[in-house]
Every structure is written in structure tokens, then in C-alpha cells.
Amino acid sequence: MAYTNKLNHARTTLKTSALSLLAGTISLCAISAALADDGTPVKGGTVIATLNATTIPNLNTQMTSAVPPLHAADVWADGLMTYDSGGNRLPRLATRWEISDDGKTYTFHIREGVKWSDGKPFSAVDVAFTLEAFGKFNTYLTKLIPLIEKVSAPDEKTFVLQLKQPLTATLDLFDKEVFPLMPKHIYEGKDVATHPANLAPVGLGPFKFDKWVSGQSITFVRNPYYWEAPKPYLDSVVFALIPNAQQRLNALINGEVNWFRPEVVQVPATQQAAKKGTIRVVQIMTNAPETAVIDFNLRRAPMNNVKVRQALFHAIDRQRIVRDVYQGLAETAKSAIPTQFKNLHDTSINYDTMYGYDIKRAGTLLDEAGYPLKDGKRFQIELALPAVAPYDALAQVVQAQWTALGIDVKLSALDQQIWINKVYTQHDFDASIIALTGRSNPVLGVDRSFVCNQSSVPYANPTGYCNPEFDKVASLASAVPLDQQKAHYKTYAEIIARDLNQIALTNAQAFEAVTTNFKNLDAQFNFSFNTHPNWAEAWLPKDKQ
């Protein structure tokens, strides 16, 4: 009964608050677009999407890679390029680019006539400013920043990046999600980390920030200066803040919202509901690797003992995690290099065989490490995690399996920001669970877990692992031509499989769910990697009003 009351309250809040737009409340049956007689879309209507949060500390995704801000950023932000559903690069604010023969100089030609959502002109100067002002905060740019020789905008149409040495994945670092462009005229001379624009962004996307109802919704309205006119067709996008995964699914099934990204465990139920024809489940076929991992704090015992880390890996039944937590819509992770990177992944390094579920072997390793059973216990550790799905279910499986080994496991399920501070700033943890996105290349989303890191950037190596041998291999792998990288990434994976500052559990599939009353959904969902709908393509026919 208590759950039902909470759900009913959530629905009421969504209807009365999250749907309030500008002049007042708009019922779902009335938010739609008109349709011209010839079948072409015209302007009007609203989409209601959900975010798995009640509080979001920062919307500026130069400074956070948390999932809710990334979802929201697609409507208000834009970048130099993006990807289609096949992973091919598409120009955005850069119309084209050239790379010098030595691989050190990248020249981007910037689209002319573009304006920010406040009407101010955009130019190459903004691109250079974004990199110089925000690069040190960006979790995906940790490999690039130390290699920069010079950043310049010789004129308003040209952005030039000069590197000290080649970095083969450089272009991938400038896609619209990794590198959303920021306005110099807003941030210049200010503390960019605390600037109020981080919560009320000025951007280049199809919609612009309108208002934020604390704990309930964030509203974006059509950007009148958007460079891809006549898009967008919709009047607005409302993000309803619904932290409970089941409530998000119920809201979609009941027609209270139009889009959400189901947790993998919810996909079967969402697909079953889709049989009624009112919603559609879209699998992102070229998805960025989404790897569930456990980070170990090597600064403290017993995690500083590699045999302990090996034992803890052997003590996890990852097939059970795939089956029970991910409903079969994932695979066990094979190595530090995800299988999605087909040209870089070497099958000879395979965690399934190297660290298969073997509770006896795990016990032997702990005995050898000096942690024998005493009165049924070996030692106590704290396992920290964000208090959201799927980490809660994943942590419970790990806790049960480590407990069977004689380890007293305390779960600390925390608010996202508290967890970030605990793990990445204070380093006050034994082990920590999270899922990390590999993006489109190891340089973006994999290196950050293993290269030496003295910063407190969220989602960048919190373990204290710093191995010059590994850093040299990672640097070399990222610098050589594509056809020479695989051998280096094999060595890369071998070192991590030996040292295990982090263990990789699963690699999950990715899905989106949307109501079928929208038109042009094929174009709207024609993306890959970690991009999400920007709603510039979508519209609603007149008979859905």
C-alpha cells in the first residue's frame, strides 16, 4: 500500500508540476504538433522525458559524465561532430576537418552564421575557449590535455589544435557529447566551476533552458536561433525527475511520459508492454561499451594485495549477474578492452577463463595473502555504490558471494553526489561499483580507469593505481596508426589482467523506449555510442492532439 501511494503521488506530481509550461498546465492529450495537409511536420507540441534523479548538481557535461545531465545535454548542447547509427562521423558545428601528415595538427572548419541560444554569435573562438577553460574538468579529456601544444582560432571560421605527439583518437574527443561547446561570452573571466550557467545553460542545441522546478522537472523550449531551421518542430522538452526505475516505466506505460531509457533489467517488461502498440523499444545497435566495474582502493589494506583482488574476482559468479541483474541482456566482460572495439580486442585475454567463478581458488588465494578464516570471517570491507539501479541489485549479488567467502561486506548505497565525493575526492572507500561508458575508443572511456591520476575528476581512476609500465603502453597504443594498435592493446589488457586495480563484470546492451505517437522516430533514433534523442527530428500528427 505504501508503494502504491508513493507511485500515485509521483503520477500526480508529474501531471501537476512536471507538465506545467510557461502559461500553465497542459494535459498530455493536448500537447502535440499540428500536421500540414501534405503530411510534412509543422511546429508545436511537447515531449516529456524522464531522468533518473531528483537533484542534478550540474547540467554542464564538460564537468560531469553522470547519466541524467548527459541525457539533458542532447537537447540544449551541440558539438563539432556526432555519429550516425553505424558509428560514422557526421559534421555538426565543424563542417569538415583536416589532419596533418604527422598526426599532430587538427584543423576544424567552423560552421558560419550560427548563434547561441541567447542570440549571440558563435565562432571558432568559442571552441578554443571551451577546450582551454573546461578541458581540465572533462573526464574524457584526461589523455588529451597533457598532449596539447597549442590551441588557437586564427579566424572566426577556423579552430586549430596542435599536439606534442600524435593521438589517434583525437577526433573522437570532439563529438557533441564528449565535447559540448560552451559560450565564451558567458563564462570568460568567471569561475567556470561555480558559474550559474552550469544550471541554466546557454547552448547551441535545438532547445534552450527555460525553467527548473526543484525536485520535479526541467523545461527546455524551442531555440529560435537553432542553426538547423526549421527544426526543432516541438515547442518544448520537459524532463520529469523520477528517480525510481519502476515509476519511470509505469509512467511510460500509462502515457504520462513519452520517453525513458529503461534499465537493462526493465527491458523485457518494456518490450512486453510495447506489444500494445503505444510504445516502442529501440535497441542502440552500435552502443558504447557500458561496463559494470568494481574499483579497488589500492591505498589501503587488504585491497593493496593483488592476491586479495584476484580472490575477489574469482568469488563473483558473473554469469549469475548477467542472468539475474541484467536479464540476459549483457555479457561477461572479457578484458579491459571491451569487445565492441573489434579491431583492438584480443581474445587471448579472457576473464571468463582467467578469473572464472571458483570459490575454492578464491579461498586459497586469501589464505596465501594472509587472510585465513577465523571464526568464519577473514576481514571486513565497505562496498560503496550510487543508490540507483542496477547498482543496488548488482551490489547485493556481490555482497552475497563475497560473504560466502568469509568476508564481512558492508554496503554503502549513497546519493550520487555523496558517492562521487567519497570515491573520487576523499578516496574514502574499500571497493566501489559503477558502470563506465567506453565511448568510441579506449582513449575516451577506458584509459581513465587505469592511467596515473592525481586529480579528483569524477569517473577517472580513483584506485591509486599508477604504473609507469602501463602508462607507457597506453600512450604508445594511442599514438600509433590504427592498423598497429591491436598488439599494444593486447599488452595493455595483459597488464590490467595482472594488476587488477579494477575488475570488469559485465558489458550491457543499450535500449531506449518512446511512445509511438511521434513521427520521424527512425531519424530521431539514428545514432550510436552514447548519444540520446535531441528531439529536433520528432513531431506529432494532428490526430494525436
C-alpha positions in Angstrom: 0.0 0.0 0.0 2.8 2.4 0.8 4.4 1.8 -2.6 1.1 2.4 -4.3 0.6 5.6 -2.5 4.1 6.8 -3.5 3.5 5.9 -7.1 0.2 7.7 -7.2 1.8 10.7 -5.6 4.6 10.6 -8.3 2.0 10.5 -11.0 0.1 13.4 -9.5 3.3 15.4 -9.2 4.2 14.6 -12.8 0.8 15.7 -14.1 0.5 18.9 -12.0 4.1 20.0 -11.9 6.4 18.4 -14.5 3.9 19.3 -17.2 3.5 22.9 -16.2 4.7 25.0 -19.1 5.0 28.8 -19.3 1.3 29.8 -19.2 0.0 26.9 -17.2 -0.7 23.2 -17.0 -1.1 21.4 -20.3 -2.7 18.0 -20.4 -1.0 15.2 -22.2 -3.8 14.9 -24.7 -3.3 18.5 -25.7 0.5 18.5 -26.1 1.1 17.7 -29.7 2.2 19.2 -33.0 0.0 20.2 -35.9 0.3 18.4 -39.3 0.1 20.2 -42.6 -2.3 18.7 -45.2 0.6 17.4 -47.3 2.0 15.3 -44.4 5.0 17.5 -43.6 5.6 18.4 -40.0 4.9 21.9 -38.6 5.8 23.4 -35.3 4.1 22.7 -32.0 3.9 20.3 -29.1 5.9 18.9 -26.2 7.7 15.8 -25.4 8.0 14.6 -21.8 11.1 12.6 -21.0 12.3 11.2 -17.7 15.6 11.5 -15.8 16.6 9.1 -13.0 17.2 11.9 -10.5 15.6 14.3 -8.1 18.6 16.6 -7.8 21.2 17.3 -10.5 24.2 19.3 -9.3 25.4 20.3 -12.8 23.9 20.3 -16.3 27.3 21.2 -17.9 28.6 17.9 -19.3 32.0 19.3 -19.7 32.2 18.9 -16.0 30.2 15.8 -15.3 29.6 12.5 -17.1 26.7 11.5 -14.9 23.8 10.0 -16.9 21.0 12.5 -16.2 23.0 15.5 -17.4 24.1 13.6 -20.5 20.5 12.9 -21.4 19.5 16.5 -20.9 22.5 17.9 -22.8 21.4 16.4 -26.1 18.6 18.9 -26.2 20.5 22.1 -25.3 24.1 21.4 -26.4 25.9 20.7 -29.6 29.4 19.9 -30.7 31.8 19.7 -33.6 30.5 16.3 -34.8 28.4 13.3 -33.9 27.7 9.8 -35.2 25.0 8.0 -37.2 23.7 4.6 -36.2 26.6 2.9 -37.9 29.2 4.8 -36.0 30.2 7.0 -38.9 31.2 10.6 -38.1 28.7 13.4 -39.1 29.6 17.1 -39.1 27.8 19.4 -36.7 29.4 22.8 -35.9 32.5 21.7 -37.8 31.7 21.3 -41.5 34.9 19.5 -42.2 38.4 18.9 -40.7 41.9 18.0 -41.8 44.8 16.2 -40.0 48.4 16.9 -40.8 50.6 14.2 -42.2 52.5 13.9 -38.8 49.2 13.4 -37.0 49.9 16.4 -34.7 47.7 19.2 -36.1 44.0 19.1 -36.4 42.2 21.9 -38.3 38.5 22.3 -37.9 36.4 24.5 -40.3 33.6 26.0 -38.2 30.1 26.5 -39.5 29.2 30.1 -40.2 26.1 32.1 -39.2 25.4 30.1 -36.0 24.1 31.7 -32.9 24.0 30.7 -29.3 20.5 30.3 -27.7 20.8 33.8 -26.3 21.3 35.2 -29.8 25.0 36.0 -29.6 27.2 34.8 -32.5 29.1 31.6 -32.2 32.6 31.3 -33.7 35.9 29.3 -33.5 36.9 31.5 -30.6 34.2 29.7 -28.5 35.7 26.3 -29.5 39.2 27.3 -28.4 37.8 28.8 -25.2 35.8 25.7 -24.3 38.9 23.5 -24.5 41.1 25.9 -22.6 38.6 26.7 -19.9 36.9 23.3 -19.4 39.3 20.7 -20.6 40.8 20.1 -17.1 37.3 19.2 -15.8 36.4 16.8 -18.6 36.7 13.2 -17.6 37.1 12.1 -21.2 39.9 14.5 -22.0 42.4 13.3 -19.4 44.6 11.8 -22.1 44.4 14.8 -24.4 45.1 17.7 -22.1 48.8 16.8 -21.3 49.5 16.4 -25.1 48.3 19.8 -26.2 51.0 22.1 -27.6 48.8 24.9 -28.7 45.1 25.8 -29.1 44.2 28.6 -31.5 41.4 30.3 -33.5 43.3 32.2 -36.3 40.0 33.5 -37.5 36.3 33.0 -36.6 35.9 30.1 -39.0 39.0 28.1 -38.1 39.9 26.1 -34.9 43.4 24.6 -34.8 44.6 22.0 -32.3 48.4 21.3 -32.2 49.6 18.3 -30.2 53.1 17.4 -28.8 52.6 13.8 -30.2 50.0 12.0 -32.2 46.8 10.8 -30.5 44.9 8.6 -33.0 41.6 9.0 -31.2 41.7 12.8 -31.2 38.6 13.3 -33.5 36.5 11.1 -31.2 37.3 13.5 -28.3 35.3 16.3 -30.1 32.0 14.7 -30.6 28.9 16.5 -29.4 28.6 14.5 -26.2 32.2 14.3 -25.1 32.9 18.0 -26.0 29.7 20.1 -25.8 30.6 23.7 -26.8 30.4 26.5 -24.2 29.9 30.2 -24.8 33.0 32.4 -24.1 30.8 35.5 -23.6 29.0 33.8 -20.7 32.0 32.3 -18.9 35.0 34.4 -19.7 36.6 35.9 -16.6 34.4 33.9 -14.2 34.9 30.8 -12.1 33.6 28.2 -14.6 33.2 25.5 -12.0 30.7 27.5 -10.0 29.1 29.6 -12.7 25.2 29.7 -12.5 25.1 28.9 -16.3 26.0 25.3 -15.3 22.5 25.0 -14.1 20.8 27.3 -16.7 23.0 26.6 -19.8 23.3 28.7 -22.9 23.9 26.3 -25.8 23.7 25.5 -29.5 21.2 22.7 -29.4 17.6 22.7 -30.7 16.1 23.7 -27.3 17.1 26.3 -24.7 16.8 26.3 -21.0 13.6 27.7 -19.7 12.9 26.8 -16.0 13.7 24.3 -13.3 11.1 23.2 -10.7 13.2 21.8 -7.9 12.8 18.1 -7.5 10.2 17.8 -10.2 11.1 18.9 -13.7 13.4 20.9 -16.0 11.9 22.6 -19.1 13.6 23.5 -22.3 11.8 25.4 -25.0 12.4 25.8 -28.8 15.7 27.6 -29.5 14.7 30.3 -32.0 18.3 30.6 -33.1 18.9 26.9 -33.8 21.1 26.5 -36.9 19.2 23.6 -38.4 16.0 25.5 -39.1 13.1 24.7 -39.4 14.0 22.2 -36.7 13.0 21.6 -34.0 9.3 21.1 -34.6 8.3 20.7 -31.0 7.7 23.6 -28.7 9.4 22.2 -25.7 11.0 19.2 -23.9 10.2 18.6 -20.3 12.4 16.3 -18.2 10.4 14.8 -15.4 12.7 13.9 -12.5 11.7 10.4 -11.4 14.5 8.6 -9.5 12.6 5.3 -9.1 13.1 3.0 -12.1 9.7 1.2 -11.8 7.9 4.6 -11.6 9.6 5.7 -14.8 8.5 2.5 -16.5 4.9 2.9 -15.2 4.8 6.5 -16.3 5.7 5.5 -19.8 3.2 2.6 -20.0 0.4 4.8 -18.6 1.0 7.5 -21.1 2.3 10.0 -18.6 5.6 10.5 -20.2 6.9 10.0 -23.8 10.5 8.7 -23.3 12.8 7.0 -20.9 15.9 4.9 -21.0 15.0 1.6 -19.3 17.5 -0.1 -17.1 18.5 -3.4 -18.7 16.6 -5.4 -16.2 13.4 -3.5 -17.3 13.8 -4.2 -21.0 11.8 -7.4 -21.1 8.8 -5.8 -19.3 9.1 -2.7 -21.6 9.1 -5.0 -24.6 6.1 -6.8 -23.3 4.2 -3.5 -22.8 5.3 -2.5 -26.4 3.1 -5.2 -27.8 0.1 -3.0 -27.2 1.4 -0.6 -29.8 1.5 2.6 -27.7 5.3 2.4 -27.0 8.3 1.3 -28.9 11.6 -0.1 -27.7 14.7 0.8 -29.7 17.9 -1.1 -29.3 21.0 1.0 -29.9 22.9 -1.4 -32.1 26.2 0.4 -32.2 26.3 1.1 -28.5 29.2 2.4 -26.4 30.5 -0.2 -24.1 28.7 0.0 -20.8 30.9 -2.0 -18.4 29.9 -2.6 -14.8 33.1 -2.5 -12.8 34.4 -2.7 -9.2 37.2 -0.3 -8.4 39.6 -1.3 -5.5 41.2 1.3 -3.3 44.9 0.3 -3.5 45.8 2.9 -0.8 44.6 0.6 2.0 44.7 -3.0 3.1 43.6 -5.5 2.2 42.9 -4.1 -1.3 46.6 -3.3 -1.8 47.3 -7.1 -2.0 46.9 -8.3 -5.6 46.0 -11.9 -4.4 43.1 -10.4 -2.5 41.9 -8.7 -5.6 42.3 -11.9 -7.6 40.4 -13.8 -5.0 37.5 -11.4 -5.0 37.3 -11.7 -8.8 37.2 -15.5 -8.6 34.5 -15.2 -5.9 32.0 -13.5 -8.2 29.6 -15.5 -10.4 29.4 -13.1 -13.3 27.1 -15.4 -15.2 24.6 -15.1 -12.4 24.9 -11.3 -12.6 24.2 -11.5 -16.4 21.2 -13.7 -15.7 19.7 -12.2 -12.6 20.6 -8.5 -12.7 20.7 -7.9 -16.5 18.0 -10.4 -17.5 20.4 -11.9 -20.1 20.8 -8.6 -21.9 24.5 -8.4 -21.2 27.6 -10.5 -21.5 30.5 -11.1 -19.1 33.3 -8.6 -19.7 36.3 -10.3 -21.3 39.1 -7.9 -20.6 39.9 -4.2 -20.0 39.4 -3.7 -23.8 35.6 -4.1 -24.5 34.6 -6.4 -27.3 32.8 -3.5 -29.1 36.3 -2.4 -30.1 36.6 -5.3 -32.6 39.8 -4.1 -34.1 41.5 -3.7 -30.7 40.1 -6.5 -28.6 42.4 -9.6 -28.4 40.5 -12.8 -27.5 43.6 -14.3 -25.8 42.9 -12.2 -22.7 39.7 -13.6 -21.4 38.5 -13.0 -17.8 36.0 -15.9 -18.2 38.9 -18.4 -18.2 41.5 -16.3 -16.2 39.1 -15.4 -13.4 36.2 -17.8 -13.7 33.9 -18.4 -10.7 35.9 -20.6 -8.4 35.2 -20.2 -4.7 37.8 -22.8 -3.7 40.5 -21.0 -5.7 39.4 -17.7 -4.1 39.8 -19.1 -0.6 43.2 -20.5 -1.4 44.4 -17.1 -2.6 43.1 -15.3 0.5 44.9 -17.9 2.7 48.1 -17.2 0.7 47.6 -13.5 1.1 47.5 -13.9 4.9 43.7 -13.7 5.4 42.6 -17.2 6.6 39.2 -17.8 8.1 39.0 -17.0 11.8 35.6 -17.8 13.4 34.1 -17.8 9.9 35.5 -14.4 8.9 38.5 -13.2 7.0 38.2 -9.3 7.0 35.6 -6.5 6.7 35.2 -4.2 3.7 32.9 -1.4 2.6 31.4 -1.6 -0.9 30.2 1.9 -2.0 27.7 2.5 -4.8 25.2 5.0 -6.1 21.8 4.2 -4.7 20.1 3.6 -8.1 19.5 0.6 -10.4 21.2 -1.6 -11.4 24.0 -1.0 -8.8 21.8 -1.9 -5.9 20.9 -5.3 -7.3 24.5 -5.9 -8.6 25.9 -5.0 -5.1 23.6 -7.4 -3.4 24.8 -10.3 -5.6 28.4 -9.4 -5.0 27.8 -9.0 -1.2 26.2 -12.4 -1.0 29.1 -14.1 -2.9 31.9 -12.4 -1.0 30.1 -13.2 2.2 30.2 -16.8 1.3 34.0 -16.5 1.1 34.1 -15.3 4.7 34.2 -11.5 4.0 32.1 -9.1 6.0 30.7 -6.8 3.3 29.1 -3.5 4.4 27.1 -1.9 1.5 27.1 1.9 1.4 24.3 2.9 -1.1 24.6 6.7 -1.4 23.2 9.7 -3.2 25.1 10.1 -6.4 27.0 13.3 -5.4 27.9 11.9 -1.9 29.2 8.8 -3.6 31.3 10.8 -6.1 32.8 12.8 -3.2 33.5 9.7 -1.2 35.2 7.8 -4.0 36.8 10.4 -6.3 37.6 13.3 -4.0 38.1 11.8 -0.5 39.2 8.3 -1.7 37.4 7.0 1.4 36.3 3.6 0.2 37.5 0.0 0.0 35.7 -1.0 -3.2 33.2 0.8 -5.4 30.7 -0.2 -8.0 29.8 1.8 -11.1 29.2 1.3 -14.8 31.6 3.2 -17.1 31.0 4.0 -20.7 33.8 3.2 -23.1 32.6 5.7 -25.6 34.0 5.1 -29.1 37.7 4.4 -28.3 39.7 3.3 -25.3 41.3 6.8 -25.0 37.9 8.3 -24.1 36.4 5.8 -21.6 38.8 3.1 -20.8 42.2 4.8 -20.2 40.6 6.9 -17.5 40.3 3.8 -15.2 44.0 2.9 -15.3 46.3 5.8 -16.2 48.0 7.6 -13.3 45.6 10.1 -11.9 46.3 12.8 -9.2 43.1 14.6 -9.8 39.6 14.3 -8.3 37.8 14.3 -11.6 34.6 12.1 -11.3 34.8 8.7 -13.0 38.6 8.9 -13.6 40.8 6.3 -11.8 40.0 6.6 -8.1 42.1 3.5 -7.2 45.5 5.0 -6.6 46.9 2.7 -9.3 49.9 4.3 -11.0 52.1 2.0 -13.1 54.6 3.7 -15.4 54.9 0.5 -17.4 51.2 0.6 -18.2 51.1 4.3 -18.9 53.9 3.9 -21.4 52.0 1.1 -23.2 48.7 3.1 -23.1 50.5 6.2 -24.5 52.1 4.2 -27.3 48.8 2.4 -28.2 47.0 5.7 -28.5 49.7 7.2 -30.7 50.3 4.6 -33.4 48.2 4.3 -36.6 45.0 2.3 -36.3 46.4 -0.8 -38.0 49.2 -1.0 -35.5 47.2 -0.6 -32.3 45.9 -4.1 -31.6 49.3 -5.5 -30.5 49.7 -2.7 -28.0 46.2 -3.0 -26.6 46.9 -6.7 -26.1 49.8 -5.8 -23.8 47.6 -3.1 -22.2 44.9 -5.7 -21.4 47.5 -8.2 -20.1 48.9 -5.7 -17.6 45.5 -4.8 -16.2 44.5 -8.5 -16.0 47.7 -9.0 -13.9 47.3 -5.9 -11.7 43.5 -5.7 -11.3 43.1 -2.3 -9.8 39.6 -2.6 -11.3 37.6 -5.7 -12.3 35.2 -5.7 -15.1 31.9 -7.6 -14.5 29.6 -7.2 -17.4 29.1 -5.4 -20.7 25.4 -4.4 -21.1 23.3 -3.8 -24.2 21.6 -0.4 -24.6 17.9 0.4 -25.2 15.6 3.4 -25.4 11.8 3.5 -25.1 9.4 6.0 -26.6 5.7 6.4 -27.2 4.7 5.7 -30.8 2.6 8.8 -31.3 5.6 10.7 -32.5 6.6 10.7 -36.2 10.1 10.5 -37.7 11.4 8.3 -34.9 13.7 6.4 -37.3 15.5 9.7 -37.9 15.3 10.7 -34.3 17.0 7.4 -33.1 19.6 7.2 -35.9 22.5 7.5 -33.5 25.2 5.3 -31.9 27.6 5.2 -29.0 26.3 7.2 -26.0 24.2 9.9 -27.8 20.5 10.2 -26.9 17.5 11.9 -28.6 17.7 15.6 -29.1 14.1 15.7 -30.3 14.9 18.0 -33.2 13.5 15.5 -35.7 10.3 14.4 -33.9 6.8 15.8 -34.3 3.2 14.7 -33.5 0.4 14.4 -36.1 -2.8 16.3 -35.7 -4.9 13.3 -34.9 -2.8 12.7 -31.8 -3.7 16.1 -30.3 
